[in-house]
Amino acid sequence: MSENIRKRFNEFIEGSRFLGKGSKGPLAVGLTVTRYALRNGLPINPASLLTEKGGQVSTLGKSQVQSVLSEYGITQVLAEEGGRTSRGSIGNMRKYSAFLNELNPGSEDLKELESLWVDRIRAFFSSKPFKLRFDASKSMSAILRDVLGQASRRQKEIQGVTVVGTVLQHLIGAKLDILTDGGVEHHGANEADAQSGRPGDFLLDDVSIHVTTFPGEAVMRKCRDNLDSGLRPILLTIGKGMQIAEGQAEQAGIRDRVDIFDAEQFLAGNFYELGKFAKDKRELTARSIIEKYNSLILLHETDQSLRIG
């Protein structure tokens, strides 16, 4: 895409306040009208995009919107009605159609414009923070599992994005930070240990902690390197990762030299311990860990939707 077209697109979005406060409808309009232009060419006659009675935009059915999104690996529903019932959809359709007619991009540029809309839709889906639902009737493990479940669903719905591992790393980091009064070095979840020279995700005295959702040969090599360097490795993982990690450690011949813990239990136990098992301290402890977690996301990650509300 030429820089001029990209610039014009951004100017249109910002200058016309196209997205406004309620973005679902306008996003659906931008996506499907661009697809209409790809299929039917330019210029667009806005009247051809209206339903028979003229009260809705014909391209905004749920199935039509989701069909385009599925091509980009997105399964989340943008809007149940695709924005058809939005009062502003017809106006937005006319406005965007006029912009495309004036811009008159070729098919390749139209495809790139569609990708720009998809990027904005991905950002929309990931803009809302995860929720910590503190229910006194549930176990601390169940509360943590709910947060990780939200992360897992987002990771499945928006392909190509690592979410669960990032959330888990910074939750562990927040807990360790509070436990050691700030004596932990943190880093972004996508920063490779080898490139930075770190022996693991966290180092406390002679203990190297590795956090992973999919333990494999690579993390076992790191654990072996830790042992060769006189460090004690701890591996934290979740779900089926426990069994996989134990099998990998056994195969690597270091099973009796590596501590492998379930990360959920590792975190949940500290909710009790840091709160000294007091009933009125558990939620405060959880909130303090989440507050620290959010500060780590702010400092070390570009995707601020990873915050927990």
N, C-alpha and C positions, 0 to 999 in steps of 0.2 A: 504494500500500500504506500502511495506517495505521502510524504510528510504533510503536504498541503491538504489532502483529503482527511487525514487523521486530525489535523488541526481544525479543519472546518467542522468535523464531526463533534469534537470536544467543545468548540465554540457554540454549536447548536444546542448541545445538551445543557451547557451552563447558561448561555445567554437567554434561551427560551424558557428556562426553568422547567424543562420537559419532564423530569422525573418527580419534582415536587416532593411532598411528604409521603404520599402513598405510591410506592414504586412498582407494585406488582402489575397493575394495569398498563402503565407506560412502558415497562420492560417488555411485556407481552406484545404490545403494539409495535415497538421498535424491532423486535425479533421477527414477528410474522410478516410485517410489511416488507422487511428486507428480503425475506424468503419469497414473498409474492413477486417482488421485483426481479429476483433471480430467475424465477420460473416464467414470468410473463414479459419481462423487459420493461424499459422505460420509454416514454413517461407513464406515470400512473394516473389513471382517472379515479379520483377518490370515490365517485359514485359506484364504481364497480366493486368496491370493498365494503359496501353496505349490504345488510340483509334485505330480503324482499320488502319488508315494511319500513326499512330505512332507519330503524331504531337502534341497531347494533352493528358492530364491525364484524364482518363475516369470517375473518381469519382467526378470531380469538376464541374459538372453542377449545376446551381443555385438551382434547385429543390432538388438535392441530399444534398447539403450543408444545405439548409434551413430545410429540413426534420429532420436532426439530431438536429439542433438548436431548432426547435419547441418542441422537447422532453424535452428541458431544459427551456421552457418558453420564448425563445428569438424570437421575430418576426422581428427584424431589419435585413435588407439584408446585408450580409457580403460582397458580390461582385456580381454584376449582372451576371457575367460569372463564378463565383466561383473561379476565378483565372486560368481558362482554357487557357486564351489568354496570360498569363504571360510567358515570355521567360524562366524564372527560375523555373517554376512549375515542369517540368520533372526532372530537376536536384535535386530539393528539394524532390520530390517523391522518387527518387532513394536513396538519402542521408538518408531520414527518414526510408525508408524500410530497408536499411542496418542496421540502428541503432536498429530497432525493432527485426530484425533477430538475431543480436548479443545479444541483451538483453534477448530475448526469454521470455517475461512475460506471466503468465497465464491469463486466461479470467478475473479474478477479478482485476488483476493489469492493464490489458488493459482497463477495464471500468474506473478505476481510472485515467489512462493516458488520456482517453477521457475527463474526468471531468477537468483535468488540462488544456487541450486545451480550453475547454469552459470557464474556469476562465480567460484565457488570452484573449479570444474573448470578454467577458464582459468588461474587462479592456480596450480593444481597442475601443469598442463602447462608453465608458464613458470618454475617454481620452481627447476629444475635449471640450473646454469650451463653455458655452453658448455665444450667440452674442447679444450685445446691438445695435440694429439698430436705431440710432437716426435720425428720419425723422422730419424735422421742420414742415411738412404739417400735421403730426399726433398729436393727443392729447397725453399728458404725460401718461394718463391712458392706451392708446392703446400701447404705447411703452413698458410699464411695463407688459401689458397683453401678449405681444409677448414673453418676457423673460420667464414668468411663463408658457406660452404655450409650449415653448421648454422643460422646466422642466417636464411638464405633459406628453409630448410625450415620453421622456426618461423613466419616471416612468412606463408607460404602456408597453414599449418595453422590459425593463429589469425588470422582475417581482421580487418582494421581496425586492425592494430598495425604500426607502422613499426619494423623491427628492424635490417635490413641497414645502412641509412644511419646509424643511431645507433651501431652497433658500429664502422663504418668511421670515423666522425668521431672517436670517442674513441681508436681505435687510432692515427690520425694525430696526434691531440693528445698522446697519450702519447709517441710517437716525437719530436715537436717539443719537448716538455717536457724530455726527457732530452738532446736535442741542444743545447738552449739553456740547460741548467742551471736550469730552472724559469722561464724568461723568456717564458712564453706564458700568455695569458689564456684560460680555458676557460668554457664555458657548456653548458646543457642542449641536447640535439639539437633540441628542439621550440621553442626560443626564436628567434623570427624576427629576422634581422639588422636589418631596417628598424625594428622596434620598439625595439631596443636601441641603434640608432645605429652598429652595427658595420659596417665596410666588407666583412666576410666572416666566415668561420668562425674564421680565425686571422689575426692581423696581426703580422708580424715586420719591423721597420723600415719599408721602403716596399713590402713584399711582402704582398699580400692573398691568402689561400688559401681557396678554395671547395671543399668536399667534398660531392659529390652522386652518387647512384646513377642519377638520371634528369635529366640536363642539358637544360634547355629555355630558353625565351625569358627567363624570370625571372632565371636565373643569368647570362645574357648581358647583361642590363640592368645587373646588379650589376658585371660586369666592365667594361662601358662607363663606368659611374659611377666605378669605380676609376681608369680611364685619364684621365678628365676631372679627377680629383683628384690626378693625379700619382703614382698608385700602380701597381705592376706586378702584375697578376692572374695567379694560377696556379689552374688547375682540375684537381681530382683526381677521377677516376671509375673505374668498373670495367666489364668486359665490353663489351656493345654500346654502353655509354655513351660510349666513346671515339669511335666513328664518329658518333654523334649529336652529341656536343659539337663535333667538328670541322666538321660540317655547319652547326650553329647559328652557330658563330663565323664561318664563311665567309659565311653569309647576313647576319650582323650587320655584316660588313665589318671585323672585328677579328681575323681568323685569324692574321695575322702579328704581332699584338701581345699575344696571350694564350698562355701556355705550358699545354698540355694533357698531363697525364701519367696513365698507368695507376696507380691507387692501390696495387695489389698490388705492382707493381714498385718504386714509390716507397718502400713499407715494407720490402720484401725487401732492397733495396739497402742500406738503413741497418742491417739486421741484420748485414751483412758489415762495413760501414764503422765502425759503433760498436764492433764487436768486433775492429776492425783486422785483419780477415780471418783471425784465429787460430782454428784448429779448436776449441780448448777454450773459446773465448769466445762462439761463436755462440749456443749454447743459453742461456748466462748472460745474453747481451744480450736474447734473446727473452723470457726470464723477467722481466727487469727492466722491459721494455716492458709486459708483461702485468700486472705488479704495479702499475705506474703507471696503466695502463688501468683496473684494478679500483678504484683509489682515486678516479679520475674518475667512475666509475659511482656509487660511494658518495656522492660530493659533489653530483653534478649530475643524477642520474636517480632517479626513484622506483621503477623496476622493477629490483630487485637481481638478478633472474635473468639480466640481461645480462652479469653477471660471467663471466670465463673461468677455469676451474679447471685 
